Amino acid sequence: MKRISENQNNIYNIELNNGMTPGYTLTRNSNIKVTADENKINSHQKTVTLGSNKKSPISGGHDLKALDDFFMSELDIQNEKVVNIPKFKIKNVKDLGNGIYEVNYLKLAEDRASTEIRYRENLRSKTVLDPEIHNIESLTKKVLNKVQDVITQDDVDRALTSRNAVPLDISIDGMKIRTYIRANPINIENYHLDTTR
C-alpha cells in the first residue's frame, strides 16, 4: 500500500503501490461526543420564521406543509379572490424527486419612495421535504448519528475558532445535507438539504 488519506467525511482513500485503488473504502467512527436539542431542531424544520438575512429572509420551514401554510397565510382571500398584496409569494417550485422540492420565492420590495409594486428576486431558494414521505423527527435522529460518526478534530477546531456555527456536510439516504455545529460542547444547531453541491 502506498498511501491512505482521509477526507472531511472520515472516508479513507487508499492508493496501492501500482497506482490502482481497491474496490472498497474504509470509514472511521469518531469518538467525539455530539449533542443536539432535537425538539428545537424539529421545531425549526416545521416552523417558518422571518429572519434578517436579506438573501434568505425566510428561516426554517423545511417541511413542505409548513412552507405551504406560510405562503397561504400571506394571502387575504375574499370571495375566492386575493385582495391584498402579499409580502412573500412563490415564484416557482422544482420537483427534485423523492419528496424533495426547491421553492423559489419573491419578497415584496419595500421602497417608500415609489408607489410601484415590485418583488425582490435572487433570494436563496428553500429546499423542503414532503412530510408524507420524509419524517422530520427520524431524519433529525439520522443527522445526529451521522455527524457523530463522521466529525473530526478538524471540524471541532473550526467550530472552536468561529463565533458562528460552522457548516459540516454529510449525506443520508442519498440526500446531501448541510449541518451547522458549534463547540463547547459540540452541538448541532440546525441542518437543511443542500442542493448546491
C-alpha positions in Angstrom: 0.0 0.0 0.0 1.4 3.4 -1.0 -0.9 5.9 0.8 -4.0 6.3 2.9 -5.6 9.7 3.1 -8.7 10.9 4.9 -11.3 13.3 3.6 -13.7 15.6 5.6 -16.3 12.8 6.0 -13.7 10.4 7.5 -13.6 8.2 4.4 -10.2 6.8 3.8 -8.9 6.9 0.2 -6.5 4.1 -0.4 -3.9 4.1 -3.1 -1.9 0.9 -3.8 1.7 0.8 -5.0 0.6 0.2 -8.6 -1.5 3.4 -8.6 -4.8 1.4 -8.5 -7.5 1.9 -5.9 -9.1 -1.2 -4.4 -12.9 -1.8 -4.7 -13.6 -0.8 -1.1 -13.4 2.2 1.2 -12.8 2.3 4.9 -14.5 4.6 7.3 -13.5 5.7 10.8 -16.0 6.3 13.5 -15.5 9.3 15.7 -15.2 9.3 19.4 -16.2 13.0 19.7 -19.4 13.5 21.7 -22.0 15.4 19.7 -25.2 16.8 21.2 -28.4 18.3 19.7 -31.6 19.8 21.0 -33.8 17.6 18.8 -37.0 19.4 19.8 -35.5 22.8 18.8 -34.2 21.4 15.5 -37.5 19.7 14.7 -39.4 22.9 15.5 -37.1 24.9 13.2 -37.7 22.4 10.4 -41.5 22.6 10.8 -41.9 26.3 11.6 -41.4 29.3 9.3 -39.9 32.4 10.9 -38.8 35.7 9.3 -35.2 36.5 9.7 -33.0 39.5 9.0 -30.9 37.9 6.2 -31.6 39.8 3.0 -30.8 36.9 0.8 -32.7 34.4 2.9 -35.5 36.2 4.7 -37.5 33.1 5.5 -35.9 30.9 8.1 -36.9 27.3 8.9 -39.9 25.7 7.3 -38.1 22.9 5.6 -41.3 20.9 5.8 -43.5 21.3 2.6 -46.7 21.6 4.6 -45.3 24.3 6.9 -44.0 26.4 4.0 -47.2 26.0 2.1 -49.2 27.1 5.2 -46.9 30.1 5.5 -47.4 31.3 1.9 -51.2 30.7 2.2 -51.3 32.8 5.3 -49.8 35.7 3.3 -53.0 35.8 1.2 -56.2 37.6 2.1 -58.8 35.7 0.1 -62.3 37.1 -0.1 -65.0 35.7 -2.5 -62.3 33.4 -4.0 -60.1 36.4 -4.9 -56.8 37.6 -3.4 -57.5 41.2 -2.1 -54.1 42.0 -0.7 -50.5 42.4 -1.9 -48.7 39.5 -0.2 -45.3 40.3 1.3 -44.0 36.9 0.0 -45.1 34.9 -3.0 -43.9 31.7 -4.7 -42.1 32.2 -8.0 -41.7 28.5 -8.9 -41.3 25.1 -7.4 -38.9 22.5 -8.8 -39.6 18.8 -8.0 -36.2 17.2 -7.3 -37.7 13.8 -6.8 -38.2 11.5 -3.8 -40.4 14.1 -2.0 -37.8 16.9 -2.2 -38.7 20.3 -3.6 -36.8 23.5 -4.3 -39.1 26.5 -3.8 -38.0 29.9 -5.3 -39.9 32.8 -3.8 -40.1 36.6 -4.0 -40.3 39.2 -1.3 -42.1 42.5 -1.7 -39.6 45.3 -2.2 -40.0 47.9 0.5 -39.4 51.2 -1.4 -41.2 54.0 0.4 -40.1 56.5 -2.4 -42.1 54.6 -5.0 -45.7 53.6 -5.5 -44.7 50.8 -7.9 -45.3 47.3 -6.6 -42.4 45.1 -7.2 -40.8 42.0 -5.8 -37.1 41.3 -5.0 -35.6 38.4 -6.9 -32.3 36.5 -6.4 -33.3 35.2 -3.0 -31.9 31.9 -1.8 -34.4 29.1 -2.6 -35.9 26.9 0.2 -35.4 23.2 -0.1 -38.3 21.3 1.6 -39.3 17.8 2.3 -42.8 16.3 1.8 -43.8 15.1 5.3 -45.9 12.3 3.7 -42.6 10.8 2.5 -39.9 12.0 5.0 -40.4 12.0 8.7 -38.5 15.1 10.1 -38.0 13.5 13.6 -36.5 10.4 12.1 -34.3 12.4 9.8 -33.1 14.6 12.7 -32.0 11.4 14.5 -30.2 10.2 11.4 -28.4 13.5 11.1 -27.3 13.4 14.7 -26.0 9.8 14.3 -24.2 10.6 11.1 -22.5 13.7 12.5 -21.4 11.6 15.5 -19.9 9.1 13.1 -18.0 11.5 10.8 -17.0 14.5 12.8 -13.2 15.0 13.0 -11.0 17.0 15.3 -10.5 19.5 12.4 -14.3 20.1 12.5 -14.1 20.7 16.2 -11.2 23.1 15.8 -13.1 25.1 13.1 -16.1 25.3 15.5 -13.9 26.4 18.4 -12.3 29.3 16.4 -15.6 30.6 15.0 -18.1 32.9 16.7 -20.8 31.4 14.4 -22.0 27.9 13.8 -19.8 26.2 11.1 -21.0 24.0 8.3 -20.4 20.3 8.2 -21.6 18.5 5.0 -23.0 14.9 5.3 -25.1 12.6 3.1 -28.0 10.5 4.4 -30.0 8.1 2.2 -28.7 9.9 -1.0 -29.6 13.3 0.3 -26.9 15.9 0.7 -27.3 17.7 4.0 -25.5 20.7 5.5 -25.4 20.7 9.2 -24.3 23.6 11.4 -22.2 22.9 14.5 -20.9 24.9 17.5 -18.3 24.0 20.0 -18.2 23.7 23.8 -19.8 21.2 23.8 -20.1 20.1 20.1 -23.7 20.8 19.3 -25.7 20.5 16.1 -27.6 23.8 15.7 -29.5 23.1 12.6 -29.5 21.3 9.2 -31.0 21.6 5.8 -30.9 19.8 2.5 -28.1 21.2 0.3 -28.9 21.1 -3.4 -25.9 23.3 -4.3 -23.3 20.5 -4.1 
